[in-house]
Amino acid sequence: MSQQSFRSSAPDNWTQPRPHSDPTLRYMRYGPVQPMDQPGFFARLFGRG
């Protein structure tokens, strides 16, 4: 049997995470934080949510 290994010069995303971004820059790029579940039609209509 032969021993073959795979090597890549590109860094792995798990070992090289993205650097921390400033909250102001993040807001300018993506906008305000959105809720995970959007309120329904009646909740928006009657001001709940």
Phi and psi restraints in degrees (value plus and minus 20) as a CYANA .aco file:
   2 SER   PHI    -127.4   -87.4
   2 SER   PSI     124.6   164.6
   3 GLN   PHI    -115.0   -75.0
   3 GLN   PSI      89.2   129.2
   4 GLN   PHI    -134.0   -94.0
   4 GLN   PSI     116.5   156.5
   5 SER   PHI    -147.8  -107.8
   5 SER   PSI     129.9   169.9
   6 PHE   PHI    -123.8   -83.8
   6 PHE   PSI     107.4   147.4
   7 ARG   PHI    -143.9  -103.9
   7 ARG   PSI     118.2   158.2
   8 SER   PHI    -148.2  -108.2
   8 SER   PSI     124.7   164.7
   9 SER   PHI    -105.0   -65.0
   9 SER   PSI     -33.4     6.6
  10 ALA   PHI     -98.9   -58.9
  10 ALA   PSI     117.3   157.3
  11 PRO   PHI     -89.9   -49.9
  11 PRO   PSI     127.2   167.2
  12 ASP   PHI     -99.1   -59.1
  12 ASP   PSI     121.3   161.3
  13 ASN   PHI     -87.4   -47.4
  13 ASN   PSI     -45.1    -5.1
  14 TRP   PHI     -96.1   -56.1
  14 TRP   PSI     -54.7   -14.7
  15 THR   PHI    -109.8   -69.8
  15 THR   PSI     -40.8    -0.8
  16 GLN   PHI    -143.9  -103.9
  16 GLN   PSI      57.3    97.3
  17 PRO   PHI     -89.6   -49.6
  17 PRO   PSI     143.7   183.7
  18 ARG   PHI     -86.5   -46.5
  18 ARG   PSI     124.9   164.9
  19 PRO   PHI     -88.2   -48.2
  19 PRO   PSI     136.6   176.6
  20 HIS   PHI     -83.7   -43.7
  20 HIS   PSI     113.7   153.7
  21 SER   PHI    -125.0   -85.0
  21 SER   PSI     127.1   167.1
  22 ASP   PHI     -85.3   -45.3
  22 ASP   PSI     116.7   156.7
  23 PRO   PHI     -76.6   -36.6
  23 PRO   PSI     -54.6   -14.6
  24 THR   PHI     -86.9   -46.9
  24 THR   PSI     -62.8   -22.8
  25 LEU   PHI     -86.4   -46.4
  25 LEU   PSI     -57.7   -17.7
  26 ARG   PHI     -84.2   -44.2
  26 ARG   PSI     -60.3   -20.3
  27 TYR   PHI     -85.4   -45.4
  27 TYR   PSI     -61.6   -21.6
  28 MET   PHI     -84.4   -44.4
  28 MET   PSI     -53.5   -13.5
  29 ARG   PHI    -102.2   -62.2
  29 ARG   PSI     -65.0   -25.0
  30 TYR   PHI    -127.9   -87.9
  30 TYR   PSI     -33.0     7.0
  31 GLY   PHI      67.6   107.6
  31 GLY   PSI    -194.0  -154.0
  32 PRO   PHI     -88.1   -48.1
  32 PRO   PSI     139.5   179.5
  33 VAL   PHI     -87.4   -47.4
  33 VAL   PSI     111.3   151.3
  34 GLN   PHI    -120.8   -80.8
  34 GLN   PSI     124.6   164.6
  35 PRO   PHI     -87.4   -47.4
  35 PRO   PSI     132.2   172.2
  36 MET   PHI     -89.3   -49.3
  36 MET   PSI     -55.4   -15.4
  37 ASP   PHI    -136.0   -96.0
  37 ASP   PSI      98.5   138.5
  38 GLN   PHI     -93.3   -53.3
  38 GLN   PSI     121.0   161.0
  39 PRO   PHI     -85.4   -45.4
  39 PRO   PSI     129.7   169.7
  40 GLY   PHI     -94.0   -54.0
  40 GLY   PSI    -198.6  -158.6
  41 PHE   PHI     -81.7   -41.7
  41 PHE   PSI     -69.3   -29.3
  42 PHE   PHI     -90.1   -50.1
  42 PHE   PSI     -52.1   -12.1
  43 ALA   PHI     -85.4   -45.4
  43 ALA   PSI     -59.8   -19.8
  44 ARG   PHI     -90.2   -50.2
  44 ARG   PSI     -58.0   -18.0
  45 LEU   PHI     -84.5   -44.5
  45 LEU   PSI     -62.2   -22.2
  46 PHE   PHI    -118.1   -78.1
  46 PHE   PSI     -13.2    26.8
  47 GLY   PHI      59.9    99.9
  47 GLY   PSI      -0.8    39.2
  48 ARG   PHI    -122.2   -82.2
  48 ARG   PSI     101.2   141.2
